[in-house]
Amino acid sequence: MLLAMTSVLYAQEKEEKQSEGAKRHKLMLVMGNVHVPAGINIDGDKAWTVVPSWGLDYDYALTEQWAIGMHTDMAIESYEYEEDIIYKRTRPFSMILTGSRKFGEHLTVMAGGGVELAKEEDLTIVRVGIDYGWELQNDWELSASLMSDFKIDAYNSWILGLGVGKRF
């Protein structure tokens, strides 16, 4: 009986220390590629277009499974796409408010909404995606992500990314 009570008290103390020392903030630098299925190549023909991008993501952990965040991306090249007529996007910059849920130790599913800003026109975005992360020493993390951006009344795109982040 005494051994069982001691085990319960130790487990409660350990859980309290973990929650007190939990690092709720995460900042992630992401190198990615924006995939535009409705893109236009340099010859003016419709072709799947891939554009390099950089992202900076911030997440705040509400619990061990749930987080909210602000995810940003910037395509570092301009491109064109076709939706009945040809449109140009000059290095678009996206800001997405996200909510995410972690399943198990590695997989996170996220969804959110925001805006894509460009010289030509600002677009509303709905984003869904998955992230697979590996925790490293000293609160560092590596991740691979796949995001799908649905732009209202415009083109859609996919983002494949690799990121490195730090919890604090």
N, C-alpha and C positions, 0 to 999 in steps of 0.2 A: 504494500500500500504506500509506504513512504517513498519507495523507488518510483512508483507511478506518479505521485504528486510532484516529486522533484523533476521528472521528465516534462510534465506539463508546464511547470513554472519556467524551466529552461527554454522550452519552445516558445512560450509567450515573450520572454525577455529577448530572445534572438529575433523574433518577428518585429518587436517594437524597435530594436536597434536598426534593422534593415529598413523599416519605413522612415525612421528619422534620418538615416543617411542616404536615402534614395536620391539619385540624381535625376531630377525631373526635366531638365532642359537638354535638348540635343540640337546641335548645329551640324549640317551635312553639306559638303561641297560635292556637286554631282557633275560629271562629265558625261554628256549624252549625245544622242543623235535624234533629231526630229524627222520622222518619216511622213511624207505628204503623198498619199496615193494619187491625188488629183493634180500633182505637180506638172510643171512645164519645163522641159530640158532646154539647153542652150540653142537647139535647132528650132525651137518653137513647137515641138511635138509633145503631146500629153505623155508623161512618164512618171513613174514612182520617183520622187525626189527625196534625197537624204541630206539634211543640213546639220552640221555640228552645233552643239549648244553647251552652255554652262548653266548650272543651277545652284541656288543656295536655299536650303530648306531649314526651317526652324520648327521644332515640335516641342510641345509642353505635355508631359505625361500627367494625366488626371488620375489614373490608376496604373497598375501594372499592365493592363490590357488596352486601355483607352487613352487617346491623345488628341490634341488639337494642334494645328500648326498653320504656318504661312510658308508656302512653297513658291519659289520664283525661278523662272527660266528665261534665258535669252539666247535666241538663235544668233550665231555670230556671222551669218551670211544672209543676204537678201534672196528671195526666191519668188516665183510666180506660180499660181495655180489656176485651174479652170473650173468654173461653175457657170455654164452657159457663155460667159465672157471671161477674158483673162484678167486676173487681179494680181497686183504686186504686193508683197509684204517686205518692208524694209526692216531688217533685224528686229523682229517682234520680241517684246518683253512681256512675260506672263506673270501675274500674281494670283495665287489660288489660296483661298482659305479652306483648310482641310480638316476632316475628322478621320481618325484611323482606329482600327482594332487589331491587336496582335493575337495571333493564333499559335500556340506553342511557343517555342523559343526563337524561331527564325522568321516566320511568315507574318507579314502585316498587310491588311487590306485597307485601302483608303478611298475616300470620295470627297469631292468638294466643288466649289464654284468660284469663279473670279472673272478676270478680264485679261485680254491680250491687247497690249498697246503697240501701235505702229504708226508711222508717219501718215499712212494712207487712211486708216480707219481703226477704231477700237472695236474689239469683238468680245462678246460674252462667252465664257467657257464653262462647261461642266466636265470635271475630270474624275475618272475612276482608275484605280491601279492596284498593283501588288508590289511588294518590296520584300526581298529575302536578305536578311542581314546576319552577319557573323560578328559576335562580340569579341573584342581583342583585349589585351591587357590595358590597364590604366584608363578604362572607360572609353576607349576608341572603338570604332565600329566600321566594318566594310559592308557595302550593300550593292545589290543588283536590283534594278527596278524596271517595270514595264507599266507605262501610263498611257491611257487613251484620252485624248481631248476631243470633246464634241463642241464645236463652235456653232453657236446659234446663227442660223441663216448664212452660213459660210462653210468652208471646208473643214474636214476632220483630220486629225493627225495622231500618230503614235510617238512615244518617246521611250527609247531604250537608254538606260543610264547605269553608270557605275559610280558609286560615291564612297567617300571617306568622311566619317563624322566623329564628333566628340560629345560625350555626355558631361554635363556639369551641374 
